[in-house]
Amino acid sequence: MRAALDLFTAQGYDNTTVAEIAERAGLNKSSFFRHFRDKREVLFSAQDVLSQLFADGIAAAPASATPLEAVAAALAATASAFPPGQRDIAPQRRAVIAANPELQEREALKRAGFAAAMTAALRERGLPEPAASLAAGLGVLAFTRASTRWADPANQQPFDELAHQSLRELQAAVPTLS
Protein backbone atom coordinates (compact mmCIF):
# COMPACT_ATOMS: atom_id res chain seq x y z
CA MET A 1 0.00 0.00 0.00
CA ARG A 2 2.83 2.40 0.80
CA ALA A 3 4.39 1.85 -2.62
CA ALA A 4 1.06 2.47 -4.34
CA LEU A 5 0.30 5.56 -2.28
CA ASP A 6 3.71 7.05 -3.00
CA LEU A 7 3.18 6.55 -6.72
CA PHE A 8 -0.43 7.74 -6.68
CA THR A 9 0.69 10.88 -4.86
CA ALA A 10 3.63 11.57 -7.15
CA GLN A 11 2.09 10.62 -10.52
CA GLY A 12 -1.64 10.58 -9.92
CA TYR A 13 -3.85 7.54 -9.61
CA ASP A 14 -4.70 7.33 -13.32
CA ASN A 15 -1.05 7.65 -14.39
CA THR A 16 0.19 4.84 -12.16
CA THR A 17 0.33 1.26 -13.44
CA VAL A 18 0.20 -2.02 -11.59
CA ALA A 19 3.66 -2.81 -12.97
CA GLU A 20 5.03 0.35 -11.37
CA ILE A 21 3.41 -0.45 -8.04
CA ALA A 22 4.74 -3.99 -8.08
CA GLU A 23 8.23 -2.82 -8.99
CA ARG A 24 8.23 -0.17 -6.24
CA ALA A 25 7.09 -2.81 -3.73
CA GLY A 26 9.74 -5.28 -4.87
CA LEU A 27 7.22 -7.68 -6.40
CA ASN A 28 6.40 -8.89 -9.86
CA LYS A 29 2.99 -8.33 -11.45
CA SER A 30 1.78 -11.84 -10.78
CA SER A 31 2.58 -11.47 -7.07
CA PHE A 32 0.62 -8.22 -7.03
CA PHE A 33 -2.40 -9.93 -8.57
CA ARG A 34 -2.29 -12.70 -5.96
CA HIS A 35 -3.07 -10.03 -3.36
CA PHE A 36 -5.19 -7.52 -5.30
CA ARG A 37 -7.58 -7.69 -8.26
CA ASP A 38 -6.47 -4.28 -9.51
CA LYS A 39 -4.69 -1.14 -8.35
CA ARG A 40 -7.89 0.25 -6.85
CA GLU A 41 -8.09 -2.67 -4.44
CA VAL A 42 -4.80 -1.62 -2.85
CA LEU A 43 -6.78 1.23 -1.31
CA PHE A 44 -9.87 -0.82 -0.42
CA SER A 45 -8.51 -4.24 0.46
CA ALA A 46 -9.71 -4.06 4.06
CA GLN A 47 -13.38 -3.66 3.14
CA ASP A 48 -14.33 -7.33 3.51
CA VAL A 49 -12.43 -7.60 6.79
CA LEU A 50 -14.15 -4.50 8.16
CA SER A 51 -17.60 -5.70 7.07
CA GLN A 52 -16.99 -8.97 8.90
CA LEU A 53 -15.72 -7.14 11.99
CA PHE A 54 -18.89 -5.01 12.03
CA ALA A 55 -21.11 -8.09 11.79
CA ASP A 56 -19.08 -10.03 14.38
CA GLY A 57 -19.11 -7.10 16.80
CA ILE A 58 -22.88 -6.83 16.62
CA ALA A 59 -23.32 -10.59 16.99
CA ALA A 60 -21.03 -10.62 20.04
CA ALA A 61 -22.87 -7.80 21.82
CA PRO A 62 -24.80 -8.95 24.88
CA ALA A 63 -28.40 -9.99 24.24
CA SER A 64 -29.51 -7.12 26.48
CA ALA A 65 -27.67 -4.51 24.36
CA THR A 66 -29.72 -1.78 22.76
CA PRO A 67 -29.32 -1.39 18.99
CA LEU A 68 -26.85 1.46 19.42
CA GLU A 69 -24.93 -0.47 22.07
CA ALA A 70 -24.62 -3.28 19.51
CA VAL A 71 -23.39 -0.73 16.95
CA ALA A 72 -20.88 0.53 19.52
CA ALA A 73 -19.65 -3.05 19.88
CA ALA A 74 -19.27 -3.23 16.10
CA LEU A 75 -17.24 -0.02 16.07
CA ALA A 76 -15.02 -1.33 18.87
CA ALA A 77 -14.47 -4.53 16.89
CA THR A 78 -13.05 -2.55 13.96
CA ALA A 79 -10.37 -0.85 16.08
CA SER A 80 -7.93 -3.65 15.26
CA ALA A 81 -7.96 -2.45 11.64
CA PHE A 82 -6.54 0.91 12.75
CA PRO A 83 -3.14 0.17 14.25
CA PRO A 84 -0.95 3.14 15.18
CA GLY A 85 1.61 2.12 12.55
CA GLN A 86 -0.91 2.74 9.77
CA ARG A 87 -1.92 6.20 10.93
CA ASP A 88 0.86 7.92 8.97
CA ILE A 89 -0.47 6.72 5.61
CA ALA A 90 -4.11 7.57 6.30
CA PRO A 91 -3.92 11.24 5.21
CA GLN A 92 -2.16 10.23 1.99
CA ARG A 93 -4.81 7.59 1.26
CA ARG A 94 -7.60 10.09 1.91
CA ALA A 95 -5.98 12.64 -0.42
CA VAL A 96 -5.62 10.11 -3.25
CA ILE A 97 -9.28 9.12 -2.93
CA ALA A 98 -10.43 12.75 -2.73
CA ALA A 99 -8.59 13.56 -5.98
CA ASN A 100 -10.28 10.84 -8.04
CA PRO A 101 -14.05 10.55 -8.71
CA GLU A 102 -13.79 6.80 -9.43
CA LEU A 103 -12.18 6.24 -6.03
CA GLN A 104 -14.76 8.46 -4.33
CA GLU A 105 -17.46 6.30 -5.84
CA ARG A 106 -15.70 3.16 -4.61
CA GLU A 107 -15.45 4.69 -1.14
CA ALA A 108 -19.21 5.35 -1.16
CA LEU A 109 -19.86 1.74 -2.19
CA LYS A 110 -17.61 0.59 0.64
CA ARG A 111 -19.69 2.55 3.16
CA ALA A 112 -22.89 1.08 1.68
CA GLY A 113 -21.40 -2.38 2.17
CA PHE A 114 -20.67 -1.56 5.81
CA ALA A 115 -24.26 -0.42 6.30
CA ALA A 116 -25.57 -3.61 4.71
CA ALA A 117 -23.36 -5.78 6.94
CA MET A 118 -24.49 -3.97 10.09
CA THR A 119 -28.15 -3.93 9.03
CA ALA A 120 -28.08 -7.68 8.41
CA ALA A 121 -26.42 -8.33 11.77
CA LEU A 122 -28.96 -6.15 13.58
CA ARG A 123 -31.81 -7.92 11.79
CA GLU A 124 -30.32 -11.24 12.95
CA ARG A 125 -30.68 -9.90 16.50
CA GLY A 126 -34.38 -9.34 15.80
CA LEU A 127 -34.32 -5.59 15.20
CA PRO A 128 -36.99 -4.72 12.63
CA GLU A 129 -36.78 -2.22 9.79
CA PRO A 130 -36.40 0.70 9.61
CA ALA A 131 -34.69 0.69 13.01
CA ALA A 132 -31.96 -1.73 11.81
CA SER A 133 -31.08 0.43 8.83
CA LEU A 134 -31.19 3.61 10.89
CA ALA A 135 -28.88 2.20 13.57
CA ALA A 136 -26.53 0.87 10.89
CA GLY A 137 -26.54 4.24 9.14
CA LEU A 138 -25.57 5.96 12.37
CA GLY A 139 -22.85 3.36 12.82
CA VAL A 140 -21.43 4.04 9.36
CA LEU A 141 -21.56 7.78 9.94
CA ALA A 142 -19.79 7.38 13.30
CA PHE A 143 -17.21 5.13 11.65
CA THR A 144 -16.62 7.65 8.86
CA ARG A 145 -16.27 10.54 11.29
CA ALA A 146 -13.92 8.53 13.50
CA SER A 147 -11.72 7.41 10.62
CA THR A 148 -11.46 11.00 9.38
CA ARG A 149 -10.41 12.14 12.84
CA TRP A 150 -8.01 9.20 13.19
CA ALA A 151 -6.33 10.19 9.91
CA ASP A 152 -5.69 13.72 11.17
CA PRO A 153 -1.98 13.88 12.13
CA ALA A 154 -2.82 16.28 14.96
CA ASN A 155 -5.06 13.69 16.61
CA GLN A 156 -3.40 10.84 18.47
CA GLN A 157 -6.45 9.22 20.09
CA PRO A 158 -6.95 5.51 19.42
CA PHE A 159 -9.61 4.63 16.88
CA ASP A 160 -11.98 2.98 19.36
CA GLU A 161 -12.11 6.16 21.48
CA LEU A 162 -12.80 8.27 18.39
CA ALA A 163 -15.51 5.87 17.23
CA HIS A 164 -17.32 5.90 20.56
CA GLN A 165 -16.99 9.69 20.77
CA SER A 166 -18.46 10.03 17.27
CA LEU A 167 -21.36 7.71 18.07
CA ARG A 168 -22.13 9.63 21.29
CA GLU A 169 -22.11 12.92 19.33
CA LEU A 170 -24.56 11.50 16.80
CA GLN A 171 -26.81 10.12 19.54
CA ALA A 172 -26.85 13.56 21.16
CA ALA A 173 -27.76 15.17 17.84
CA VAL A 174 -30.73 12.90 17.08
CA PRO A 175 -33.21 14.62 19.47
CA THR A 176 -32.44 17.96 17.81
CA LEU A 177 -33.84 16.65 14.53
CA SER A 178 -37.48 16.75 15.68
Phi, psi and omega in degrees: 000320180299318179298315180296315181297319178300315180290318178300321180291317184284320189249345189093149181300311184295332183270002181257133180257160175300321180300320179292320178297312181300315180299314180299325181275357180077029180239169168259170184301320182293326175295319177303312184288347172287335182259328186223144177288324181201179184293332178297323183293342174301323182278339187237018186295338182274359185303311182296321178297314180296317178301318179292321177297319177301309182297316180296320179297318178294317180297326183277350179297147179303150180301332181278356183294139173290166178304317180286334172292323175294320176296320177299322177295323177295317179297319178298324181294334181278351184303330180295340179276002181235062181289151180306327181293344179264350185299326184292336179267349183299315179296323179294317178298315180298320181294319179298316180294317181297334183273358186225116181301323179297319180287327175296319177297317179296322177296319178295321177295324178298313179297321177297322177295322177296316179298318179296318180296316180290320179300314180298318180293322177291323177295323177299330178280355178098006179282125182281168171280151000273003183300321181296315179293321179295314179297318178296319178299318176296322178297316179295318179296318177297318179298316181296314179297318181294318181292327175295315179294320180298325181285345180289118181302336180283346183256125181245011178292147174295155184301317184298324177294317179296321180295315180293321176300315180297318179295318178298319178298318180292319177301318180294330182281334185304314180298338180282354181279343183278000000 
